[in-house]
Amino acid sequence: MKIGIDARMMGPTSRGIGRYIERLVAHLSIIDKENALRPAQGDREKYEYTVFTRKEAASLVPKSMKTVIVDIPWYSFAEQFKLGKIFDAERLDLIHVPHWNAPLHMKTPLAVTIHDMILWEHPSLATTTLPPLVYWLKYFFYRYVVSKNAERAKIVFTVSESAKNSILRNLNVSPEKIIVTPNGIDPLPNLPLPSVGEGARRAGESCPSGPYILSVGSGYPHKNMETFFRVAKELMADDRELATIVVGTDPAFSGRLKKQTKEIMGNDIDRVKFAGLVGDAELGALYQNANALIFTSLAEGFGLPPLEAALAGTLVIASDIDTCRETLGHAVPLVAPTDVSGYVAAYRKIMDDPANKAAILSAEKAIAQTFSWERSARLTLAGYKRAFSTR
């Protein structure tokens, strides 16, 4: 079985979808090697993988897989009108495009990953720096591409039952065609906190040496940062030593977010640090040294930061949305997404009760440890086989 994987979004410093692709490719290779070593116990089907990626990411492709260099930007016209021909030229049995943006014009059977339907369900001019007309044209093209790819795909992968339900609400896809392959969670390295701060220094800030609460994520509206900053303001009023660190804000939205923050925080704005986009070691240190990660998101496909923080041994207080209920269960306090007083009360209660905090940290870490990339890869491979059997 000849399988192609579109890995153009993979890169040496990638996170999000790029990290998903990198881990998937690596673990498919590991499974292939295990099957070769134990042919009587493993999968007897032979798989030949072709990975399509950019030149700078070629070193991430396992040696057992064929590499095809494709420097075609995602979300581009070339992606729609040239990429399909490149896939078809390899005469594959299946091409897995791990995002919604598969080329519409190709003959190769398709498997697609739709990570979430947030853009579909929550369109907003606040998510873009484009002029309104251009934004809405791109939005309706996005809807067209997503719906067509979901309909024609042999298999639709997604990362949670919550995301699956969103797909079923919005797209003409049968439940049987959707396979949930939850992400794995990588243990992050860490540095001593005084060494942390490359991202912050780029932003002209410095990381605090004292206690702080943490937010990790983009500046998109569904991240509900207004609520986070209102929570931060109340907690910082309780503790004059407490600071706030915001990690991972998209540079396109950082100016807008900082303006909003100043309006909410007032004179406390100097105690808010924007660390920007940081590497894994910095992120690991920021998680491990934080008093808590406060996750106020209104919608998520999977919700990686709470699970990363939980695995790092950091207290998590998260929003009570379908995805967090699914991935975190009852291990952490869940608060209605816009309930500022609820987040504040949960934080105060836990910080005042060391025994309860220890129990929460143990429970949330146990849940985070159940998410593995090996399991995700095996579920994905089962999807490939199902797609092949329905040709």
KAPEVEN-V768680 format. One record per residue. RES is the residue in one small letter. OMEGA is omega as a letter, one per 30 degrees, with the letter a starting at -180 (999 if undefined). Layout:
res=RES omega=OMEGA
res=RES omega=OMEGA
//
This chain:
res=m omega=a
res=k omega=a
res=i omega=l
res=g omega=l
res=i omega=l
res=d omega=a
res=a omega=a
res=r omega=a
res=m omega=l
res=m omega=l
res=g omega=a
res=p omega=a
res=t omega=a
res=s omega=l
res=r omega=l
res=g omega=a
res=i omega=l
res=g omega=l
res=r omega=l
res=y omega=a
res=i omega=a
res=e omega=a
res=r omega=l
res=l omega=a
res=v omega=a
res=a omega=a
res=h omega=l
res=l omega=l
res=s omega=l
res=i omega=l
res=i omega=l
res=d omega=l
res=k omega=l
res=e omega=l
res=n omega=l
res=a omega=a
res=l omega=a
res=r omega=a
res=p omega=a
res=a omega=a
res=q omega=a
res=g omega=l
res=d omega=a
res=r omega=l
res=e omega=l
res=k omega=a
res=y omega=l
res=e omega=a
res=y omega=l
res=t omega=a
res=v omega=l
res=f omega=a
res=t omega=l
res=r omega=a
res=k omega=a
res=e omega=l
res=a omega=a
res=a omega=a
res=s omega=a
res=l omega=a
res=v omega=l
res=p omega=a
res=k omega=a
res=s omega=a
res=m omega=l
res=k omega=l
res=t omega=l
res=v omega=a
res=i omega=a
res=v omega=l
res=d omega=l
res=i omega=a
res=p omega=l
res=w omega=a
res=y omega=a
res=s omega=l
res=f omega=l
res=a omega=l
res=e omega=a
res=q omega=a
res=f omega=a
res=k omega=a
res=l omega=l
res=g omega=l
res=k omega=l
res=i omega=l
res=f omega=a
res=d omega=a
res=a omega=a
res=e omega=l
res=r omega=a
res=l omega=l
res=d omega=a
res=l omega=l
res=i omega=l
res=h omega=l
res=v omega=a
res=p omega=l
res=h omega=a
res=w omega=a
res=n omega=l
res=a omega=l
res=p omega=a
res=l omega=a
res=h omega=l
res=m omega=a
res=k omega=a
res=t omega=l
res=p omega=a
res=l omega=l
res=a omega=a
res=v omega=l
res=t omega=l
res=i omega=a
res=h omega=l
res=d omega=l
res=m omega=a
res=i omega=l
res=l omega=l
res=w omega=a
res=e omega=a
res=h omega=l
res=p omega=a
res=s omega=l
res=l omega=l
res=a omega=l
res=t omega=a
res=t omega=l
res=t omega=a
res=l omega=l
res=p omega=a
res=p omega=a
res=l omega=a
res=v omega=l
res=y omega=a
res=w omega=l
res=l omega=l
res=k omega=a
res=y omega=a
res=f omega=l
res=f omega=l
res=y omega=a
res=r omega=a
res=y omega=a
res=v omega=a
res=v omega=a
res=s omega=l
res=k omega=a
res=n omega=l
res=a omega=a
res=e omega=a
res=r omega=a
res=a omega=l
res=k omega=a
res=i omega=l
res=v omega=l
res=f omega=l
res=t omega=a
res=v omega=l
res=s omega=l
res=e omega=l
res=s omega=l
res=a omega=l
res=k omega=l
res=n omega=l
res=s omega=l
res=i omega=a
res=l omega=l
res=r omega=a
res=n omega=a
res=l omega=l
res=n omega=a
res=v omega=l
res=s omega=l
res=p omega=a
res=e omega=a
res=k omega=a
res=i omega=l
res=i omega=l
res=v omega=l
res=t omega=a
res=p omega=l
res=n omega=l
res=g omega=l
res=i omega=l
res=d omega=l
res=p omega=a
res=l omega=l
res=p omega=l
res=n omega=l
res=l omega=l
res=p omega=a
res=l omega=l
res=p omega=l
res=s omega=a
res=v omega=l
res=g omega=l
res=e omega=l
res=g omega=l
res=a omega=l
res=r omega=l
res=r omega=a
res=a omega=l
res=g omega=a
res=e omega=l
res=s omega=a
res=c omega=a
res=p omega=l
res=s omega=a
res=g omega=a
res=p omega=l
res=y omega=l
res=i omega=a
res=l omega=l
res=s omega=l
res=v omega=l
res=g omega=l
res=s omega=l
res=g omega=a
res=y omega=a
res=p omega=a
res=h omega=l
res=k omega=l
res=n omega=a
res=m omega=l
res=e omega=l
res=t omega=a
res=f omega=a
res=f omega=l
res=r omega=l
res=v omega=a
res=a omega=a
res=k omega=a
res=e omega=a
res=l omega=l
res=m omega=l
res=a omega=l
res=d omega=a
res=d omega=a
res=r omega=l
res=e omega=a
res=l omega=l
res=a omega=l
res=t omega=l
res=i omega=l
res=v omega=a
res=v omega=l
res=g omega=a
res=t omega=l
res=d omega=a
res=p omega=a
res=a omega=a
res=f omega=a
res=s omega=l
res=g omega=l
res=r omega=a
res=l omega=l
res=k omega=l
res=k omega=l
res=q omega=a
res=t omega=l
res=k omega=a
res=e omega=a
res=i omega=a
res=m omega=l
res=g omega=a
res=n omega=l
res=d omega=a
res=i omega=a
res=d omega=l
res=r omega=l
res=v omega=a
res=k omega=l
res=f omega=a
res=a omega=l
res=g omega=l
res=l omega=a
res=v omega=l
res=g omega=a
res=d omega=a
res=a omega=l
res=e omega=a
res=l omega=l
res=g omega=l
res=a omega=l
res=l omega=l
res=y omega=a
res=q omega=a
res=n omega=a
res=a omega=l
res=n omega=a
res=a omega=l
res=l omega=l
res=i omega=a
res=f omega=a
res=t omega=a
res=s omega=l
res=l omega=a
res=a omega=l
res=e omega=l
res=g omega=l
res=f omega=l
res=g omega=a
res=l omega=a
res=p omega=l
res=p omega=a
res=l omega=l
res=e omega=a
res=a omega=l
res=a omega=l
res=l omega=l
res=a omega=l
res=g omega=a
res=t omega=l
res=l omega=l
res=v omega=l
res=i omega=a
res=a omega=l
res=s omega=a
res=d omega=l
res=i omega=a
res=d omega=a
res=t omega=a
res=c omega=l
res=r omega=a
res=e omega=a
res=t omega=a
res=l omega=a
res=g omega=l
res=h omega=a
res=a omega=a
res=v omega=l
res=p omega=l
res=l omega=a
res=v omega=l
res=a omega=a
res=p omega=a
res=t omega=a
res=d omega=a
res=v omega=a
res=s omega=l
res=g omega=l
res=y omega=a
res=v omega=a
res=a omega=l
res=a omega=l
res=y omega=a
res=r omega=a
res=k omega=a
res=i omega=a
res=m omega=l
res=d omega=a
res=d omega=a
res=p omega=a
res=a omega=l
res=n omega=l
res=k omega=l
res=a omega=l
res=a omega=l
res=i omega=a
res=l omega=l
res=s omega=a
res=a omega=a
res=e omega=l
res=k omega=l
res=a omega=l
res=i omega=a
res=a omega=a
res=q omega=l
res=t omega=a
res=f omega=a
res=s omega=l
res=w omega=l
res=e omega=l
res=r omega=l
res=s omega=a
res=a omega=l
res=r omega=l
res=l omega=l
res=t omega=l
res=l omega=l
res=a omega=l
res=g omega=l
res=y omega=a
res=k omega=l
res=r omega=l
res=a omega=a
res=f omega=a
res=s omega=a
res=t omega=a
res=r omega=999
//
